[in-house]
Every structure is written in structure tokens, then in C-alpha cells.
Amino acid sequence: MGAAALAGVFAVAGCSADAGTAGAASSSSWEFEHVFDFHGEITDFAVLAEDDIWVAPVHVGSKSIEDNGNSKEPLLHFDGKSWQRGPLPENFGTTDSAIALHEIGDKALWMEWHRKGAAFGVNSWAEWDGERWSAVARPPQGSKSEHIAATGPKDVWMLVDDRTAQHWDGTRWTVTRLPYTASDLAAAGPDDVWAVGSRSTGPGTDVGSGDFYEQPASMHWDGTSWKSVETPQYHFDEPIPPEAGAHLDQVIALDGGQVLAYGLDSFNEGEGGKDPDEQYIRLRWEGSKWVAQKPAPGKCARLIPVAQDDAGQFFKDNLFLTSDNRCVKIKTHRLAPSTGARKDSKQVMGPAEVHRIPGTDEWLGAGEVVVSQSGAPFSAPVVVRLKRG
């Protein structure tokens, strides 16, 4: 989750509108904000302000940002002037895995890491207050930290397991039981939290002959308790393929409170006969019920948005769904030859994450440019800024 500093001049790699859509290619582009001076990738990225940006990198080789042979910087920070090795908590020690950065609302950042030698699943946590790191009071235990949602430092939700969630109110953690199995959760606002997953009982699950058909499930926290929410059912036509089941895998709360859910109606393939097509589930909450989303065109059709603003939705692979429902490609650039990328190299760049700079209409992305060339391929970690056309 992070962003920006050094700019340069790079040759444009041509892009075109997505096949099957009307209109021209997007006139927007990802501009290099900073090209890091080492080979590797960015595993996490956080943006709290123009002068408070964080990157968790994985280095490949010995060349580091400081060019001192130390390839183990676990955290990099931009303070508005330059990128430097980021300050670390006093109890950081040595980590044996990538750092995870969790934006807790717009102004707070939690860092999670596994100290070398610590028991499996026992992670350390710290909170950044804009000046220094301090230990998270009563850190979460046993949580599925890849599933974390927050509106601020006093309103944090995490999945403990697939049937249990825990909530931090700034003072203590409270554990709550979920009505159904959950795979993801999202916070649309205080006392407006969603979890999605699947259920194996109830309407639509009994298909006879002792078989059951797993159905999508959604749950809502209203400030008092988790309540199950009626969710559309899905079934393949007869004959039903083997081990068929439908589930929701991801829920997203976008800017403005819009809630979207995504999943799949699938089966165990390869048991003979002609297989039906899997059904992609794309739902939108309308205030009182779930409705099917309008299908997106072209390559956006089967992708999940990673962010949204008034102009449309961001997807992976540099795709953008405009507000008038066109799937277009955001232009990218090639690395300068000074980076070691040859003119005949094949280069692919797509931000792994994109974040709006809080309080602005500016967007930053972080990822890597994968350079394929004979004899010396490499990946260059980069931070990019969206330039509107």
C-alpha cells in the first residue's frame, strides 16, 4: 500500500481499448513516481499521506536502495522528500516472512510480522502514529489477518476463523460467532460490517438423494449482533454436475458505502460427460436486498474491482471500468535503459495495489515491472501515480 518520489522520462508502451468495448483507449496513464534501486517485488503498500508512504519489499540479489550491499531492508518509507529505510519497532527483531501492512482507516497503520523463532501463527503487531511505532495493545491472536476491515483505530474487525470474528474498540477485543462460514469481511462504516461465505443448510441446499448443494451466504453486523441476510441461490440445470456448490469469496466496501460481493457456482470437473460452464456470481447491495450487478464488458467481466472513484473502477492488469461502462486499458511506460532494461526487452507493469491519497483525488499504485530479456531478466519494484487524461 504506498507511493512516491522520483520522476523520470520513459518511453510509452502503447495500449488499446479492451476488445469488445466501444470507444477509444483510456487517455489516463500510470506515471513512474519512483523506481527502486534494487531487483525484487513489493509485497505490501500503504498510503497515509503524500509524505507518509510505506512499502514492504522483497529483495532479489545484493543491490539495495542504499547500494551498500544490504539486501534485507524489510520496510521502506517516503517522508515527502526521499525514500529511506523505514523506522522499525524496538521489538522488531528479525523477521522470517514478508511484512504485512494494514491501513486502519485513513490515518492509522498497523504492521504485522512473524519474528524468527516465534511459534507458528504467533505474530507481532505495531501501530504507526505518524512519528513512531508502538506495540498494538492486546494484539489479536489467531486471526486470519488477510481478512481485516476497519473504519479507524477504534473500529477494527478480523476473522479469527471461518465462523468467528473479533472486534477491537480501542480498548479490548470482543469475539463474536458468525451465522455461517465466512471467507471475507468488509466495513462499509461504523456498525455496518459485512461477511460473506457459504452455508450447507437451509433453502436450496437439499437436492435429493442425500446430496446437498452449498449456497452463498452473507451476514451483516448492525452494531449489536451478526444477522444472516437473504442471498440469491444458484443451481446448475439437470443433470447437476458432481460436487456442485456456490459460494461467495470476497466482499468489498467501496467509497460512498457501495457494497459488492463476488463468488462462483462451480463443481468437480473431469468426471466424464460434457461439463457446463461455471457461473460467476457478482452481487450489489441495494439497501434492502442483493441484486445481480450489470455485467461488465470485455476483460473486466470476470475481474473484481480493487478500488473505485467517481470516474469508475480499477481492476488488475491495468484495466479500468468507466462510469459509462467501458472497459479500457490504463497506459503504462517502459523502464529507462539505465535500469538495465534493454530496448528489445519485453516489459509488463501492473500495480499490485492502488490507493487514493487520503483527502485528495490522487491515486498511487505499487508493484513491479517484469523485464523479460535474454541473459538478464529482472523485476524492478516501482511506485506509480495515475495521470488523468
N, C-alpha and C positions, 0 to 999 in steps of 0.2 A: 503493500500500500504506500507509495511515496513519490518523490518528484524532483527536482530540477536545478540546473545551474548553468552549464557551459553550452554555448551555442556554436554552430559552425555552418559551413556551406557544403551541401551534399547534393548529388545528382538525384533527380526524381525518378522513381521507379513507376512506370505507367500503370494505371489501374482503370478498370472499366466498370460500368454498371453490372450488377448481378444478372446473370442470364434469366430470362423470363420476366423481367420487370420493365416497366415503361420508364422513360426519362433518361437523362444523362447521368454519368458517374458523379459521385459526390465531389464537390469542389473543396471539401474540407481535407485536411491532411494532418498526419502526426509529424510534428517537427522535433528533431533531436534537441532535448534540453540538456542532457548530459550523457556522454559515452564514457563509461568507466574504464579505467586503465588496467584492466585485467580480464582474463577469459573466465567464463563461468555463466551463471544464471542468477536471477533474482527469485528467491523463494517466497518472499513476502514484502509488503509495501504499505506504508501508512502516511497519510497527509493530514496534518492538523492545521497548518497554515502555510503561507508562502515561505516562511522562514523556519518551519519546523516539520521536516520531511525525513522519513526513515526508510531504510532499505535493509533487508536481511539477505545477504548474498551467499552463494556457494562458489568458491574459487576453484578454478582448474589450472594447475601449473603454479609457478612460483612468483609470477608478477602480480604485485598488489597495487592498490590505489596510491600508496606512498612510494612504490618502486623500491622497497627496502628488503625484498625477499620474503617478507612475512605474508603468507597467503591465508592467514587464519582470522582476519578481521570478521567477527561474527555479526557486526552491526555497523552501518554507515549512516551518517546524519548530515543533513543540509540545514545550515543556520541562517540562510539568506545571503551568505557571502561565498561559502565554499563547502565542498564535501570533505568530511573528515571521518576518521574512526569515531564511532559514536560512543558516548559515555555509557558505562555499564554499571549495573547494580553492584554494591560492595560484595554481595554474596554470590556473584555470578559463577565463579569457579571456572570449570572447563565443561563445555557442552559437547555431547557426542551426537547431536542431531541438529537439524535446522531450527532456528528461532521462529516462533510464531508471533505475529503482531496482531492485536485485536483493538480496533478503534471502538472505544466505548462512548458512543455519541460523537459529537463534532470536536470536543475539546480534550478528551482524555484518551490515553493509550495504555493498554496492558501488554506486557511482554510475557511470553511463556517459553520455557526451555527445560530440557532434561539435563541435569548435571551428571557428568560422568561418574559412574559408580552408584548412583541412586537406584532404588528399586524400580523395576519396570512399571510404568504408569504413574509414577510419583514425580510430578513436575514442579518446577519453581515458577513463581509469579512475581512481577514487579509492576509498579504504576509510575508513569511519567507525568509530572505536574507542570511541565514547561521549562523546568530548570534542572531537575534531578530525578533519579529513580528512587523509589522507596518500595518496601515489601508490601504486597497486597495483604490487607488484614484478613485473617482467616481465609486463606486461598482455597479455591474449590478443589474438591477431592473426587477422583474417579470420573470426572465429567468428560463427555465427548466434546473436547474444546473446538473441534472443527465446526461444531454446531453451537454458535454463541450469537446472541442478539441483545442489543442494548439501546436504550434511548439516552443514557447518561450514566455517570459513575455510581448513581444510587438506584439504578434500574437495569440490572443485568440478568439475562436468562441463559441457562445452558442445559443441554441434555446430559443427564447422568448416565442413562442407558436408554433403551428404546421404549421404556414405559415410565420413565421417571425424569422430571425436570427439576432444576433448582434455581432459586431466585435470590439475588443479592440486593438488599435495600439500602446499602451503605453502612449497615451495622451488623447484619447477620445473614446467613444463608437459610432459606426455607425450602424444604423438599416437598414436592407435590407429585401425586400419582396421575398419570395420563390415562384417558379412557381407552385409547387404542395404541398400537405400536406406532412409534414416531420415527421418522428418518431425518426430519429437518424442522427448524422453527425460525420465525422471523417476528420482529417487533415493529408494528405499524405506528405505535405510540404508547404512552403510559396506559396500562390496563387495556391494551389492545394488541395481544400477542397470539400468534397462530402457530400451530404444529400440524404437520401432515405426515401421513404414512399409509397404513393399511389395516384392515380388520378381517378376521376369519369367521366371524359370527354375524348374525343379523341379516337383513334383507339382501337378497341377491347372491348369498354365499352358498346356498344349498342347490346343487344342480342334479341331485338324484344319484342313485347307485352308490351312496356312501361317499361321493366326491364332494369337495367344496371348491368354490371359486372366490379367491381372495378379492376384496373390493377396496377401492380407495377410501381413505378416512381423513377427516380434518377435525381439528379441535381448536377451541378458542378460549383464551383467558380474559375474563372481563373485570379483573381486579379482585374477584372473590374466589372463583374456582374455575377449573377447566371443564368445559362442556363440549360434548360431541356436536358436530354440525352436519346436517344432511349433505351428502356429497353424491354427485351423479354416479350411477352404476354402469358397468361395462361388461359386455359378453360377446364372445365370438359367435357367429352363426353356427348352427349344427352342420356337420358334427364338430363338437367342441374339441380343439386340439389338446394333446396331453399336457397336464400340469399347467393349465391356463390360469392366469391371475392378473389382476390390475392393482396398481399401487401408485401413490404419489411419492416422489423422491425429493422434491425441492419446493420451497415456498419463498417468495420474495416480496418484501415490502418496499415499494419504490417511493420516490419523492412525491409528496402530496397525499400519501396514505393509500395508494393503489396497491392491492394485494393480488399476486398471481401465483398459481400453483401448476406444477409440471410433473408428469409421470408417464407410465407406459402400461398398456394392456398387452401382455406377452405370454409365451408358452415355452415348453421344452421342445426345441427344434430337433429335426433329424430322426424321427421315429417312424418314418415311412409316410407315403402319400404326399399330396401337394399341400404345402404349408400356406396358410393365409398370411397376409401382411400384418405385422404388429401395428397397434394403434397408438399413436402419440396422444397423450392427454394434456390439454392446455386449457386451464380454467382461470376465470377472473371473478373476484368477489364483487357483487353488485350492491352490497349493503344489506341484503336480506337473503341472498342465495348465490350459489356458484353458477356461472354460465360459461359456455364454451367461448373461448377467445376467437376473434376473427382470424382466420388463417393468415399467416404472414406469407408473402410471396418469395419465390426463388429460394436461395440458400438460407434465408432467415427462417424458413418454415419449421425446421426441426431443431433450432437452436434456442437457448434460454438467455434472455437478456441479463447482462451483468450490471447495467446502470441505465438511468433514464434522465432526460431533461425535457424542456418544453419543445425541443426540436425533434425528439424521437428517442429511440432505444439503442444502446450499444450492445453489440454481440461480439463473441470471439471472432478470430480470423479477420479483424478489421471491418466487419460488416456493421451497417447502421440502418435501422428501420425508421424511415422518416415519418413525420406526423401525418403525411398523406399516403402512407402505406406503400412506400417504395423501398426495396432492399438494395442499398448502394454500398460501394466499397470506399472506405476512407483511404486516401492516398498515403503511401509511405515513401521513405527515402533509402538510398544506399549509403553504406559507410564510406568515408573518405579513404583513399589508398594508404594514407598514413597509418591507418589502423592495422594494416596487413592484409586487408581485403583487396584481392586483385580485380582488375576491370572485368575479367571474364568469369568471375565467381557468381554463383547463384546465391542470392540473399533473400531471406524470409524474415520479416519482422511483424509481430503482432503482440500488443501489450497483454500480459497475463492478467493484469488487473488495471482497472481505471477508476479514478476517484475525482470527485469535484473538490476543489479547494474551498473549504468552508467559508461561507459569506460572499462567494464570488460566483461568476459564471464560467470560470476557467476549469478545464479538465486536464489531469495528468495521468499518464499511464506508465507502467514499468514492465519490462520483460527483457528479451534478448534478441539480437539479430543473429540468426543462424547462418553462418557463412560456409557454403559448400564449395570447396576448390581442391584440386589435386595436390596431395602432399602436405597441406597445412590448413585443414578445416578448423574452424573455431566458432565459439559463441561469444558475442560481446554484450554484456549487460548494459541496458540503456534506460533512461527516463525520457519520456516524450511529452510534448504539450500539444493539445488539439488547437489547430488553427482553422477557424471557421472560414468557409469560402464566401 
